[in-house]
Amino acid sequence: MTDMTERNRTETPDSEKESPQTRKPTRRGGGDPATRGRTTIADGVVEKIAGLAARDVLGVHAMGSGLSRTFGAVRDRVPGGSKSVSRGVKAEVGELQTALDLEIVVDYGVSIADVARAVRENVIAAVERMTGLEVVEVNIAVSDVKLPDEEDEEPESRLQ
């Protein structure tokens, strides 16, 4: 390699050199990235979050009415079927707010008022933290009480 070739590789002509003062920054878009689009959250997403949060509360035996729990138990036994974590939960989701209706079964002996308060607090905290939506109301309907000597409502399988 000759000296001239080496110099050409390491040096650039003065016309190609730019100083930091003359280089203009490339600007893409404008404003906060969070304002460059819209995020929508489906009702089912909020229902799942609320259902899981409600089930975490001590004293909640199950979610949903007797009929929905029976159908759910059958669906859970079907190969390939999955447990419905949103059973007993109905959500209405807007752009900034959500409202929830929950149907629960409580264990016998617990304070229904305390369980309802704990469910409400847990559901609101989980939904607001995960979605950023404001929870405007959580309505709770207690549809049954699980007695200690009652068996869970699962239909008997015909298969052995």
C-alpha positions as CSV (number, residue, x, y, z in Angstrom):
1,M,0.0,0.0,0.0
2,T,1.4,3.4,-0.9
3,D,1.5,6.4,1.4
4,M,-1.1,8.2,-0.8
5,T,-3.6,5.3,-0.5
6,E,-3.2,5.2,3.2
7,R,-3.7,9.0,3.5
8,N,-6.9,8.8,1.4
9,R,-8.3,6.1,3.7
10,T,-7.7,8.0,6.9
11,E,-8.4,11.6,5.8
12,T,-11.6,13.0,4.5
13,P,-11.8,16.1,2.4
14,D,-12.6,19.4,4.3
15,S,-15.9,19.7,2.5
16,E,-17.1,16.3,4.0
17,K,-16.1,17.2,7.5
18,E,-18.8,18.6,9.8
19,S,-18.4,20.2,13.1
20,P,-20.9,19.6,15.8
21,Q,-22.0,23.2,15.4
22,T,-22.9,22.9,11.8
23,R,-24.6,19.5,12.0
24,K,-28.4,19.8,12.4
25,P,-30.0,17.3,14.7
26,T,-32.5,14.9,13.0
27,R,-35.9,15.4,14.6
28,R,-38.5,12.6,14.3
29,G,-42.1,13.2,15.3
30,G,-42.9,15.7,18.0
31,G,-43.9,15.7,21.6
32,D,-44.2,12.9,24.1
33,P,-44.2,9.4,22.6
34,A,-47.1,8.5,24.8
35,T,-49.3,10.9,22.9
36,R,-48.5,9.4,19.5
37,G,-51.3,6.9,19.3
38,R,-54.1,5.3,21.2
39,T,-54.2,2.3,23.4
40,T,-57.5,0.4,23.8
41,I,-58.1,-2.2,26.4
42,A,-60.8,-4.9,25.8
43,D,-63.5,-5.6,28.3
44,G,-62.2,-9.2,28.6
45,V,-58.8,-8.0,29.7
46,V,-60.2,-6.0,32.6
47,E,-62.6,-8.8,33.5
48,K,-59.6,-11.3,33.8
49,I,-57.6,-8.9,35.9
50,A,-60.6,-8.2,38.2
51,G,-61.5,-11.9,38.4
52,L,-58.0,-12.9,39.5
53,A,-57.8,-10.0,42.0
54,A,-61.2,-11.0,43.5
55,R,-60.2,-14.6,43.9
56,D,-57.1,-13.6,45.9
57,V,-59.3,-12.3,48.7
58,L,-59.7,-14.6,51.7
59,G,-63.3,-15.6,52.1
60,V,-64.2,-15.6,48.4
61,H,-65.0,-19.2,47.7
62,A,-66.0,-18.9,44.0
63,M,-67.1,-16.4,41.3
64,G,-70.3,-16.4,39.4
65,S,-73.8,-17.8,39.9
66,G,-74.6,-21.5,40.5
67,L,-75.4,-22.0,36.8
68,S,-72.3,-20.4,35.5
69,R,-70.1,-22.3,37.9
70,T,-71.7,-25.6,36.8
71,F,-71.1,-24.8,33.1
72,G,-67.6,-23.7,34.0
73,A,-66.9,-26.9,35.8
74,V,-67.9,-28.9,32.8
75,R,-65.9,-26.7,30.5
76,D,-62.8,-27.1,32.7
77,R,-63.0,-30.9,32.4
78,V,-63.1,-30.8,28.6
79,P,-59.6,-31.6,27.1
80,G,-58.1,-28.4,25.8
81,G,-60.6,-26.3,27.8
82,S,-59.2,-23.6,30.1
83,K,-60.5,-22.2,33.4
84,S,-62.5,-19.1,33.0
85,V,-60.9,-16.5,35.3
86,S,-63.4,-13.9,34.2
87,R,-66.4,-16.0,35.3
88,G,-68.7,-13.8,37.5
89,V,-67.2,-10.5,36.2
90,K,-68.7,-8.0,33.8
91,A,-66.7,-4.9,32.8
92,E,-67.7,-1.8,30.9
93,V,-64.6,-0.1,29.6
94,G,-64.3,3.4,28.2
95,E,-61.3,5.3,27.1
96,L,-60.3,6.5,30.6
97,Q,-62.6,4.7,33.0
98,T,-64.1,1.4,33.8
99,A,-67.0,0.0,35.9
100,L,-67.2,-3.5,37.1
101,D,-69.9,-5.9,38.3
102,L,-68.8,-9.0,40.3
103,E,-70.8,-12.0,41.4
104,I,-69.2,-13.9,44.3
105,V,-69.8,-16.8,46.6
106,V,-68.4,-16.4,50.1
107,D,-67.3,-18.9,52.7
108,Y,-69.7,-19.4,55.6
109,G,-68.7,-17.6,58.7
110,V,-66.8,-14.6,57.2
111,S,-68.1,-11.1,57.4
112,I,-69.7,-10.4,54.0
113,A,-69.1,-6.6,54.4
114,D,-65.4,-7.2,55.1
115,V,-65.0,-9.6,52.2
116,A,-66.8,-7.2,49.8
117,R,-64.6,-4.3,51.0
118,A,-61.4,-6.3,50.5
119,V,-62.6,-7.5,47.1
120,R,-63.4,-3.9,46.1
121,E,-60.0,-2.6,47.2
122,N,-58.0,-5.5,45.6
123,V,-59.9,-5.2,42.3
124,I,-59.5,-1.4,42.1
125,A,-55.8,-1.6,42.9
126,A,-55.1,-4.3,40.4
127,V,-57.1,-2.9,37.5
128,E,-55.8,0.7,38.0
129,R,-52.2,-0.4,38.3
130,M,-52.3,-2.7,35.3
131,T,-54.4,-0.7,32.9
132,G,-54.2,2.9,34.0
133,L,-57.9,3.2,33.8
134,E,-59.9,4.8,36.6
135,V,-62.2,2.4,38.3
136,V,-65.4,4.4,38.9
137,E,-67.4,1.6,40.6
138,V,-67.2,-2.0,41.6
139,N,-70.6,-3.5,42.3
140,I,-70.6,-6.8,44.2
141,A,-73.5,-9.3,44.3
142,V,-73.1,-12.1,46.8
143,S,-75.0,-15.0,45.2
144,D,-74.4,-17.8,47.6
145,V,-72.7,-18.9,50.8
146,K,-70.5,-22.0,50.8
147,L,-71.4,-24.1,53.8
148,P,-68.6,-26.2,55.4
149,D,-70.4,-29.5,54.8
150,E,-71.5,-28.7,51.2
151,E,-69.6,-30.3,48.3
152,D,-68.4,-28.1,45.5
153,E,-70.8,-28.0,42.6
154,E,-69.1,-30.1,40.0
155,P,-71.1,-32.6,38.0
156,E,-69.9,-36.2,38.2
157,S,-67.9,-37.3,35.2
158,R,-69.2,-40.3,33.2
159,L,-65.6,-41.3,32.6
160,Q,-63.7,-43.4,35.1
